[in-house]
Amino acid sequence: MPIFAGMKIMVNTRLLLHNQMEGMGIFTHELLRRLVCNHPEHEFIFVFDRNPDARFRYADNVRLISSFPPARHPFLWYIWLRFTLPFLLRKWKPDVFFSPDGFLPIGTRVPCVNVIHDINFEYRQDLLPSNVMAFYKKYFPRFARESTQLVTVSEFSAKTLEEKYGIPATGIAVVSNAAGPQFMRAGQEAQQQIRQKYTNGNPYFLYLGSLNPRKNLTNLLTAYEQFAAESDHDVQLLIAGVPMHGTNTLAIEKRIKTNPRIHFIGRVTEAELPAVYSAALALVYIPLFEGFGIPVIEAMQCGTPVITSSVTSLPETAGGAALLADPQRPDDIAQKMKQLYSDPGLRQDLSGAGLKNASRFSWNQSADVLWKLITDAAERK
């Protein structure tokens, strides 16, 4: 490695997993690759909890480090945060530690910039396994208060951190998510190929996201079944995603298998994703709790209408460019699906409004804001 004239920045990159990234992983990838390339005079040390993928060495100023143990369980999280990361911090002596997933090394004096995307577990006790919930409830208040600079992704999440953890609003910075430039309207031929591949050429509503209770798949399935029963149409439901936190999806899978118009396709590749959005009649994304909701912006940037939740951060993210439904009421979700299906003019209006709303968010702009926060935190050392 060359000798660098600038700072040494250590980063928690355990969520950088090729073709396996959800919201926090996307946030990590999109911002780090910009920071690294925009600031070649600084050295970045990426710490993985497994063998790192060389694709994440975005430039020559990145050093990839593998560490042990693989932090994929609350007990292993503790070992990694209490022993592994403090050891690496002592060894490499960085000027600042950046964590894009809320986890901080326990007991370090190194300045830390920490991103807590949301604290859904403080509001909904039923959305996570009990051992995950216990870890989050015990340590996240500490991670928030011990951050040199606390960051989140929406004004809604900033307000919840202030209310629950007593963090002054002036001590919380907002760095928004966005959609990458690859998300754009696919051509008609590409759209038809996607519909042929996944729904036998039929139009479809799309859900895209992880399969866990917070994402509200049970109410979405009920809403679609109600919509289908009340309408004479061939519109299908396409579900793309994977389970998280060991979620038991057997009940959901059973319901899907009993309805030939519902298609579960697992994780969509990054290359195919813009066409999957573009070919959809609408994205139906109705979580019970959300810190931002990246799929909303990705769909909008592809010109796809959106139905999303009327609660938590989603009205803020949607910016008046989506139909909002009560996620606790399948009948309301079904009504919004029927309204959008039956009104081509509404779909066109939402498509245009969504494109305009998506333009409010920029990974380049967010990277600039984050870099200022990192340099400010390093100076406090």
MOURJO-V612134 format. One record per helix or strand of 2 or more residues. SS is the DSSP state (alpha for helix, beta for strand). FROM is the first residue (numbers start at 1). LEN is the number of residues. Records with the same first field share a line. If there is no record, write none. Layout:
# MOURJO-V612134
SS: FROM-LEN ; FROM-LEN
This chain:
# MOURJO-V612134
beta: 8-5 ; 43-6 ; 62-5 ; 96-4 ; 112-4 ; 149-4 ; 172-3 ; 204-5 ; 236-5 ; 262-5 ; 282-4 ; 306-4 ; 323-3
alpha: 23-16 ; 54-3 ; 74-19 ; 120-3 ; 130-17 ; 155-11 ; 169-3 ; 188-12 ; 213-3 ; 217-14 ; 250-8 ; 270-9 ; 294-8 ; 314-5 ; 330-13 ; 344-15 ; 363-17
